């Protein structure tokens, strides 16, 4: 079923953010401006809802006319949505494919039609795109490892709530965390739990692991999708206590949403890695506009504190800054952190 049909069928129960992403409902911009298709990958997390909010803001600044869809983490929806965009005459496409292997035939079709693609947050396993806009996801796993390994003094047990391993993001974060722990903190036991980015699955697996190992002292959530369930479970077990309490379980998350920052201030979680939802939107749209204009990207340092790398022939990646965020801005091993109240963090934005 195309997502536009699904939206019409259940419009009465969808959130405002989801409705904004329905096919045809998200067109904005002045008549005659460049038409760009943007597919939102999902609208069930605060991070992606923030991205959805930023896209039309930056599209207006860049004089782009948007045709938006929402694939709801389903590759079949994404494929159908792209067909709709093509029929609407888009000149370029921005997408964030969660299944980075299954998207390849769609990329090939767009390439054949000379419609440039910018991929946000994820890097396709194969196929050409004009630019990938993401941060270094291996660094996410390494930063989480250095934080937890340091806090635990190199000993103890931690649970890693993995994302989807069909996504390069899930693989990068998982592999880097495991490799960093094995190299730098061999006394830490890591229990990896595959969750497919699903909150209920994460909560169930964490509960099972805590029952079998009540001495677990750390949790790495590869995304904030697991935040509410993790905190609820720890509270039920009497483990949601200040860091000064011996029962405290150290938690590092990944996204940088406002709720995570508030939980750090409250002492309920200890750290997060802030991936920039605002810059994902801004630079994805800038790059798709550049692609339509025929500009050629060049590897190297950018003017926005990032580096463009050539990953392979036909694919470049702008690796945006994504800092570790903590209450005190301390350094953990070789990894510095940013204080939670730093106003440069998009999660502290009032807009």
LOZA-200169 format. One record per residue (C-alpha): x, y, z. Coordinates in steps of 0.001 Angstrom, whole numbers, plus 500000, padded with zeros to 6 digits. Layout:
N
XYZ...
***
This chain:
351
500000500000500000501352503440499153501844505618502175499578508314500706496720505799500690497583504674504220497524508298505413494086508842503961492803505674505575493962506454509092494222510226509151492015510348512191494608508632514378497907509904512988499965512503514807500439515935513340504070515126512549503036512012510619500353513846508686502908516470507730504908513676506127502052512148504107502516512126500361501203515309498859500410516933502201503844518455502663504227520625499550505561524060500419507349526933498742506575529421496047505208528379492669507960527879490135510713527100492655512786523928492426510744520853493361512485518410495720511168515183497215511920514419500863511010511091502424510904511057506211511972507639507511509682507570510546507773509813512951507682507711516103510799509167517758511584512639519038514735512754516944512979512180513631510104514464514582512690517194515173514158516509511723510646516728510232510247520123511884513549521452510535513096520365506897510435522914505837512251525658507733515431525172505719513541524470502493511987527918502775515421529505503250516715527692500155513610528439498025512828524760497548509327523423496900508871520209498910506977517051498087507148514990501280506304511418502197506846509234505264507959505635504775507468504658508438510602502500508556509296500311505701511364499850502531508249498981500495506687502293501486509896504122500597510003502492497159506368503419496502506910506944497798509809507471495396507569506420492500505085509079493604507845511688493754508994510816490248505442511248488963505319514644490685508344515803488703510860516213491510514343517321490463516092515675493403515342513351496324516374513375499977515841510099501829517012508260504937516755504560504039516774502399507148517420499216505169520637500225503447520846497141501222517257496971499959517304500596498763519830499873495984517327499142493142515497502396493892518774504323493750519544502712490414516164503770489049516686507357490175520180507394488685518784506188485344516368509122485381519203511512486335517475512483489577520193513112492208519835511667495693521073512818499084520968510196501838520506511398505422521770509535508495522413506287506617524824505278503870523532502886501176525500499656500974525786500066497194524696502529494539525519506144493845524223509137495754525360512736495418526101513046499148525554511217502409524832513560505318525492511825508612527948511797511461530667509224512113528557506430513592531597504398514582532582507358516738529177507088518449530005503580519613533551504522520599532387507529522634529808505423524470532464502784525147534983505277526533532339506838528757531043503576530216534451501918530432535823504894532355532821505163534673532972501448535488536722501538536099537234498941533374535256496214535161531666495016535214528769494220532909526994496410530380524069495927528023524159497349524516520661497883523069521586497608519423519712499235516579518826497414513378521779495495511993520283495809508490521335499454508786524914500644508513524238502827511558523361499843513717526369497929512442528791500838512869527711501650516429527652498008517488530987496999515946532802500085517219531476499690520767532493496020520876535930496654519382536630499569521730535630497553524791537725494547523762540763496757523179540523499260526023538365497645528715538735493844528461537397493494532006533962494734530902531468492115529718529162493343526939525738491815526378524574492822522891520810492814522375519406493249518855516291495453518937515679496552515316515174500081516701511980498902518453511238500241521945509188497256523150511833494798521991514537496792523768512573496874527035511822493145526922515425492179526243516800494513528889514383493067531441515464489512530598519138490446530800518723492249534147516893489264535587519759486953534626522449489495535572521230491796538351524762493192538714524674495001535352526136498487535813525882500096532374523510500473529436524312501821525972521213502722523995522078503148520321519148505552519968516709507383522221513948505018521076514811502929524150514907505789526655511443505618528236511380501836528550514877501671530021514152504284532687510817502722533589512424499308534020515265500642536173512785502571538316510713499434538882513837497627540060514948500421542383517980501148540217517074504656539039519195506323541710521839509080541761525324508351540477526628508547544037524532505497544984526335502134544554523196500769542857523399503362540057523399502021536495525311504289534135523385505074530958524629506603527716522146507263524937522408508468521362520493511312519682520686514517521706516955515155521959515674517626524552514364514845526786517798513222526988519365516522527962516715517015530647517335513494531959521062514243532204520269517380534223517982515312536461520670512645536956518526509891535435520898509219532550524564510106532393525422510952528794524275511054525210525862511542521810524160514447520068523597513778516382522510517026514718518907516813513513518971520457512464522120520115510365520882516861508839517968518860507405519973521964506497522819520326504649520776517564503013518658520244501347521697522351500483523408519389498854520372518328496841520070521911495594523767521868494677523317518562492854520423519915490801522549522951489934525357520677488705527885521529491408530539518905492134531296518054495785534938518082496874536472516027499710538004517907502620537150520260505449533917522226505236532855525622506540530546523979509106533005522040511302532841518768509395534802516758506859533674515386503494535140511945502823535072509951499603533808506593500825533976504947497421533720505932493763530462507795493298529780508337497002530893511101499344529927511617502967529760514834504980530511513686508520528907516280510780530062516917514342528317514836517025529674515515520528529414513431523674527217515346526151527520515054529945526563517025533030530063518325533714531797518390530337534547516041531527536908513988529359536678510198529224539821508524527952540601510430524733536998511664524364536028515182525482532414515980526259530209519038526043528279520342529041524583519609528857523630523288529036525769524274526031523463526355523832525108525097520642523310521754521160520218521563518975518364519789521816518571523051523800516928525028520994513727526850521900512610527003518295
***
